[in-house]
Amino acid sequence: QLRVVESGGGLAQSGGSLRLTCAAPGNTLEYYAIGWFRQGPGKEREGVSCISSSNSSTYYADSVKGRFTISRDTSKKLVYLQMNSLKPEDTAVYYCNAVRIMSGVDYWGQGTQVTVSS
């Protein structure tokens, strides 16, 4: 069982930035593809960005392309989501999803709240 923890959420003004971090305390995320999802008020959960386990592929939803950047740290224990030029519509609970390569077993974090004021 992998425990996934998100951090870095908070309150930001429109046009501001936040950096979210996904971690698995005591474990490496090296063998996991990582996805960031979000669920806004009254909305369904949607995919925001993901990165392959080898870092060779990344994906961004059209709504965040050019503003958000997903990356891993060199220790491969953390995955970041750098969020720039934030908009009020980015307000949501952001979740990290870790998918074990080969097995496809996935793990979700509890989420971190991001609120963007206009």
GROMACS elastic network, one bead per residue, 0.5 to 0.9 nm:
[ bonds ]
;  ai    aj funct       b0    kb
    1   107     6  0.80411   500
    2    24     6  0.67220   500
    2    25     6  0.86621   500
    2    27     6  0.77993   500
    2    98     6  0.85878   500
    2   106     6  0.86734   500
    2   107     6  0.65006   500
    2   108     6  0.87971   500
    3    23     6  0.83145   500
    3    24     6  0.55075   500
    3    25     6  0.69742   500
    3    26     6  0.89573   500
    3    27     6  0.86586   500
    3   107     6  0.73039   500
    3   108     6  0.78530   500
    3   109     6  0.70952   500
    4    22     6  0.69045   500
    4    23     6  0.57856   500
    4    25     6  0.73979   500
    4    96     6  0.72146   500
    4    97     6  0.77198   500
    4    98     6  0.75489   500
    4   107     6  0.68057   500
    4   108     6  0.61235   500
    4   110     6  0.76881   500
    5    21     6  0.80766   500
    5    22     6  0.57415   500
    5    23     6  0.52638   500
    5    24     6  0.60994   500
    5    25     6  0.76227   500
    5    95     6  0.88027   500
    5    96     6  0.75544   500
    5   108     6  0.83062   500
    5   109     6  0.51439   500
    5   110     6  0.67331   500
    5   111     6  0.75659   500
    5   112     6  0.88160   500
    6     9     6  0.82059   500
    6    20     6  0.69148   500
    6    21     6  0.55629   500
    6    23     6  0.64661   500
    6    24     6  0.88995   500
    6    94     6  0.80537   500
    6    95     6  0.69204   500
    6    96     6  0.64491   500
    6   109     6  0.62998   500
    6   110     6  0.71379   500
    6   111     6  0.59153   500
    6   112     6  0.59501   500
    7    19     6  0.85373   500
    7    20     6  0.56812   500
    7    21     6  0.52172   500
    7    22     6  0.66853   500
    7    23     6  0.83464   500
    7   111     6  0.80263   500
    7   112     6  0.60676   500
    7   113     6  0.89215   500
    8    18     6  0.69748   500
    8    19     6  0.58063   500
    8    21     6  0.60757   500
    8   112     6  0.72561   500
    8   113     6  0.86475   500
    8   114     6  0.85046   500
    9    18     6  0.70118   500
    9    19     6  0.74516   500
    9    20     6  0.61719   500
    9    21     6  0.87717   500
    9    93     6  0.84791   500
    9    94     6  0.80277   500
    9   111     6  0.89268   500
    9   112     6  0.52958   500
    9   113     6  0.52433   500
    9   115     6  0.79301   500
   10    18     6  0.78375   500
   10   112     6  0.78887   500
   10   113     6  0.60785   500
   10   115     6  0.61142   500
   10   116     6  0.84092   500
   11    18     6  0.86363   500
   11   113     6  0.83466   500
   11   114     6  0.61067   500
   11   116     6  0.58685   500
   11   117     6  0.74184   500
   12    15     6  0.81892   500
   12    16     6  0.58383   500
   12    17     6  0.68255   500
   12    18     6  0.72581   500
   12    86     6  0.76747   500
   12   114     6  0.77213   500
   12   115     6  0.62565   500
   12   117     6  0.63103   500
   13    16     6  0.52939   500
   13    17     6  0.81349   500
   13    86     6  0.73740   500
   13    87     6  0.79473   500
   13    88     6  0.81565   500
   13   115     6  0.83313   500
   13   116     6  0.53234   500
   13   118     6  0.61826   500
   14    17     6  0.85501   500
   14    85     6  0.69298   500
   14    86     6  0.53091   500
   14    87     6  0.50051   500
   14    88     6  0.62533   500
   14   116     6  0.58256   500
   14   117     6  0.56664   500
   14   118     6  0.51329   500
   15    84     6  0.69851   500
   15    87     6  0.63385   500
   15   116     6  0.87428   500
   15   118     6  0.87282   500
   16    83     6  0.83000   500
   16    84     6  0.60955   500
   16    85     6  0.54089   500
   16    86     6  0.53917   500
   16    87     6  0.81724   500
   16   116     6  0.82733   500
   17    82     6  0.74814   500
   17    83     6  0.53785   500
   17    85     6  0.62190   500
   17    86     6  0.61030   500
   18    81     6  0.83098   500
   18    82     6  0.62537   500
   18    83     6  0.52507   500
   18    84     6  0.67397   500
   18    86     6  0.81604   500
   18   114     6  0.84982   500
   19    80     6  0.66526   500
   19    81     6  0.56044   500
   19    83     6  0.58284   500
   19    84     6  0.84606   500
   20    79     6  0.82777   500
   20    80     6  0.55456   500
   20    82     6  0.63985   500
   20    83     6  0.77810   500
   20    94     6  0.85393   500
   20   112     6  0.83298   500
   21    78     6  0.65799   500
   21    79     6  0.57415   500
   21    81     6  0.64597   500
   21    82     6  0.86995   500
   21    96     6  0.86344   500
   22    34     6  0.86269   500
   22    36     6  0.88335   500
   22    77     6  0.85056   500
   22    78     6  0.56327   500
   22    79     6  0.50702   500
   22    80     6  0.62612   500
   22    81     6  0.82767   500
   22    95     6  0.86571   500
   22    96     6  0.61500   500
   22    97     6  0.87106   500
   22   109     6  0.83240   500
   23    26     6  0.89543   500
   23    27     6  0.82405   500
   23    28     6  0.81834   500
   23    29     6  0.75436   500
   23    77     6  0.62946   500
   23    79     6  0.67620   500
   23    80     6  0.89952   500
   23    96     6  0.87508   500
   24    27     6  0.53475   500
   24    28     6  0.66314   500
   24    29     6  0.68986   500
   24    77     6  0.70383   500
   24    78     6  0.76261   500
   25    28     6  0.79885   500
   25    77     6  0.83108   500
   26    77     6  0.88371   500
   27    30     6  0.89573   500
   27    77     6  0.69138   500
   28    31     6  0.75831   500
   28    32     6  0.85794   500
   28    75     6  0.80521   500
   28    76     6  0.61611   500
   28    78     6  0.77866   500
   29    32     6  0.53027   500
   29    33     6  0.79427   500
   29    34     6  0.81779   500
   29    53     6  0.79817   500
   29    72     6  0.89746   500
   29    76     6  0.57579   500
   29    77     6  0.50424   500
   29    78     6  0.67858   500
   29    79     6  0.79841   500
   29    98     6  0.77799   500
   29   100     6  0.87594   500
   30    33     6  0.81671   500
   30    53     6  0.61661   500
   30    54     6  0.78604   500
   30    75     6  0.84731   500
   30    76     6  0.52055   500
   30    77     6  0.67711   500
   30    78     6  0.89450   500
   31    53     6  0.55685   500
   31    54     6  0.80526   500
   31    76     6  0.89710   500
   31    99     6  0.83166   500
   31   100     6  0.60678   500
   31   101     6  0.59739   500
   32    52     6  0.74004   500
   32    53     6  0.50779   500
   32    54     6  0.87188   500
   32    98     6  0.56723   500
   32    99     6  0.50838   500
   32   101     6  0.56499   500
   32   106     6  0.86923   500
   33    50     6  0.72946   500
   33    51     6  0.58304   500
   33    54     6  0.80506   500
   33    55     6  0.85171   500
   33    97     6  0.82252   500
   33    98     6  0.58250   500
   33    99     6  0.51205   500
   33   100     6  0.65775   500
   33   101     6  0.67939   500
   34    49     6  0.84616   500
   34    50     6  0.54730   500
   34    51     6  0.54418   500
   34    52     6  0.66177   500
   34    53     6  0.72908   500
   34    79     6  0.75052   500
   34    96     6  0.69618   500
   34    97     6  0.56737   500
   34    99     6  0.63095   500
   34   100     6  0.89182   500
   35    47     6  0.73790   500
   35    48     6  0.74982   500
   35    49     6  0.57276   500
   35    51     6  0.64667   500
   35    52     6  0.86797   500
   35    59     6  0.89541   500
   35    95     6  0.81785   500
   35    96     6  0.57953   500
   35    97     6  0.50242   500
   35    98     6  0.65086   500
   35    99     6  0.81038   500
   36    46     6  0.87772   500
   36    47     6  0.62942   500
   36    48     6  0.54634   500
   36    49     6  0.52496   500
   36    50     6  0.60250   500
   36    70     6  0.87154   500
   36    81     6  0.77766   500
   36    94     6  0.67859   500
   36    95     6  0.56409   500
   36    97     6  0.62507   500
   36    98     6  0.89699   500
   37    45     6  0.65465   500
   37    46     6  0.54496   500
   37    48     6  0.51061   500
   37    49     6  0.71036   500
   37    50     6  0.87262   500
   37    93     6  0.83260   500
   37    94     6  0.56461   500
   37    95     6  0.50498   500
   37    96     6  0.63816   500
   37    97     6  0.75030   500
   38    44     6  0.83640   500
   38    45     6  0.54154   500
   38    46     6  0.54891   500
   38    47     6  0.65668   500
   38    48     6  0.67304   500
   38    90     6  0.86000   500
   38    91     6  0.86985   500
   38    92     6  0.57769   500
   38    93     6  0.54081   500
   38    95     6  0.58453   500
   38    96     6  0.87425   500
   38   111     6  0.84718   500
   39    42     6  0.80911   500
   39    43     6  0.60179   500
   39    44     6  0.57865   500
   39    46     6  0.63436   500
   39    91     6  0.84314   500
   39    92     6  0.51396   500
   39    93     6  0.53278   500
   39    94     6  0.66183   500
   39    95     6  0.82001   500
   40    43     6  0.51689   500
   40    44     6  0.71936   500
   40    45     6  0.73617   500
   40    46     6  0.88482   500
   40    89     6  0.80540   500
   40    90     6  0.76925   500
   40    91     6  0.60676   500
   40    93     6  0.63542   500
   40    94     6  0.86753   500
   41    44     6  0.84974   500
   41    91     6  0.80299   500
   41    92     6  0.66624   500
   41    93     6  0.85980   500
   43    46     6  0.85389   500
   46    61     6  0.89110   500
   47    50     6  0.80484   500
   47    60     6  0.82029   500
   47    61     6  0.68074   500
   48    59     6  0.80506   500
   48    60     6  0.58491   500
   48    61     6  0.51697   500
   48    62     6  0.85651   500
   48    63     6  0.81155   500
   48    64     6  0.70699   500
   48    68     6  0.88021   500
   48    94     6  0.89345   500
   49    58     6  0.71661   500
   49    59     6  0.51852   500
   49    61     6  0.62391   500
   49    64     6  0.83416   500
   49    65     6  0.89424   500
   49    68     6  0.82034   500
   49    69     6  0.81037   500
   49    70     6  0.68403   500
   49    81     6  0.82309   500
   50    57     6  0.81983   500
   50    58     6  0.55425   500
   50    59     6  0.52046   500
   50    60     6  0.68872   500
   50    70     6  0.69863   500
   50    97     6  0.89738   500
   51    54     6  0.81187   500
   51    55     6  0.59456   500
   51    56     6  0.76749   500
   51    57     6  0.57484   500
   51    59     6  0.65818   500
   51    70     6  0.68597   500
   51    71     6  0.73193   500
   51    72     6  0.85123   500
   51    79     6  0.88266   500
   52    55     6  0.50172   500
   52    56     6  0.62488   500
   52    57     6  0.53308   500
   52    58     6  0.64587   500
   52    59     6  0.89568   500
   53    56     6  0.77622   500
   53    57     6  0.84592   500
   53    99     6  0.88711   500
   53   100     6  0.86256   500
   53   101     6  0.73839   500
   54    57     6  0.75821   500
   55    58     6  0.72145   500
   55    71     6  0.78462   500
   55    72     6  0.77029   500
   58    70     6  0.74365   500
   58    71     6  0.87181   500
   59    65     6  0.87765   500
   59    70     6  0.85697   500
   60    63     6  0.80491   500
   60    64     6  0.64610   500
   60    65     6  0.55262   500
   60    66     6  0.86452   500
   60    68     6  0.78334   500
   60    69     6  0.82536   500
   60    70     6  0.86038   500
   61    64     6  0.56271   500
   61    65     6  0.60816   500
   62    65     6  0.51556   500
   62    66     6  0.86775   500
   63    66     6  0.88625   500
   63    67     6  0.87285   500
   63    90     6  0.89876   500
   64    67     6  0.54142   500
   64    68     6  0.56499   500
   64    69     6  0.88005   500
   64    83     6  0.84549   500
   64    90     6  0.86352   500
   65    68     6  0.62162   500
   65    69     6  0.82154   500
   66    69     6  0.77585   500
   66    84     6  0.87284   500
   67    82     6  0.81884   500
   67    83     6  0.61400   500
   67    84     6  0.51320   500
   67    85     6  0.60404   500
   67    86     6  0.76851   500
   68    81     6  0.66239   500
   68    82     6  0.54191   500
   68    84     6  0.59899   500
   68    85     6  0.84371   500
   68    86     6  0.89120   500
   69    80     6  0.78799   500
   69    81     6  0.56196   500
   69    82     6  0.50324   500
   69    83     6  0.66518   500
   69    84     6  0.84625   500
   70    79     6  0.71688   500
   70    80     6  0.55866   500
   70    82     6  0.63569   500
   70    83     6  0.88450   500
   71    78     6  0.85643   500
   71    79     6  0.56656   500
   71    80     6  0.52666   500
   71    81     6  0.66863   500
   71    82     6  0.81826   500
   72    75     6  0.80378   500
   72    76     6  0.59318   500
   72    77     6  0.76447   500
   72    78     6  0.57662   500
   72    80     6  0.60495   500
   72    81     6  0.89798   500
   73    76     6  0.53509   500
   73    77     6  0.68193   500
   73    78     6  0.56081   500
   73    79     6  0.63609   500
   73    80     6  0.76641   500
   74    77     6  0.79020   500
   74    78     6  0.83951   500
   75    78     6  0.73252   500
   76    79     6  0.74548   500
   83    86     6  0.65808   500
   84    87     6  0.89294   500
   86    89     6  0.82340   500
   86    90     6  0.64883   500
   86    91     6  0.87758   500
   86   116     6  0.67648   500
   87    90     6  0.53831   500
   87    91     6  0.75974   500
   87   116     6  0.61654   500
   87   117     6  0.77517   500
   87   118     6  0.74623   500
   88    91     6  0.56290   500
   88   115     6  0.73235   500
   88   117     6  0.56623   500
   88   118     6  0.59461   500
   89    92     6  0.80165   500
   89   115     6  0.89751   500
   89   116     6  0.75510   500
   90   114     6  0.75137   500
   90   115     6  0.74240   500
   90   116     6  0.66803   500
   91    94     6  0.88803   500
   91   113     6  0.77838   500
   91   114     6  0.53591   500
   91   116     6  0.54305   500
   91   117     6  0.83612   500
   92   112     6  0.84149   500
   92   113     6  0.60509   500
   92   114     6  0.54749   500
   92   115     6  0.65918   500
   92   116     6  0.88264   500
   93   111     6  0.58004   500
   93   112     6  0.53576   500
   93   114     6  0.59692   500
   93   115     6  0.84625   500
   94   110     6  0.87861   500
   94   111     6  0.52305   500
   94   112     6  0.52690   500
   94   113     6  0.62120   500
   94   114     6  0.69835   500
   95   108     6  0.69610   500
   95   109     6  0.59170   500
   95   110     6  0.67003   500
   95   112     6  0.66259   500
   95   113     6  0.89902   500
   96   107     6  0.82861   500
   96   108     6  0.59268   500
   96   109     6  0.55154   500
   96   110     6  0.81560   500
   96   111     6  0.69848   500
   97   106     6  0.66460   500
   97   107     6  0.56014   500
   97   109     6  0.66197   500
   98   105     6  0.82836   500
   98   106     6  0.53546   500
   98   107     6  0.51956   500
   98   108     6  0.65930   500
   98   109     6  0.85886   500
   99   103     6  0.82541   500
   99   104     6  0.56484   500
   99   105     6  0.56721   500
   99   107     6  0.65638   500
  100   103     6  0.58597   500
  100   104     6  0.51677   500
  100   105     6  0.54128   500
  100   106     6  0.61157   500
  100   107     6  0.84858   500
  101   104     6  0.56606   500
  101   105     6  0.78882   500
  102   105     6  0.84951   500
  103   106     6  0.87483   500
  108   111     6  0.82509   500
  109   112     6  0.87087   500
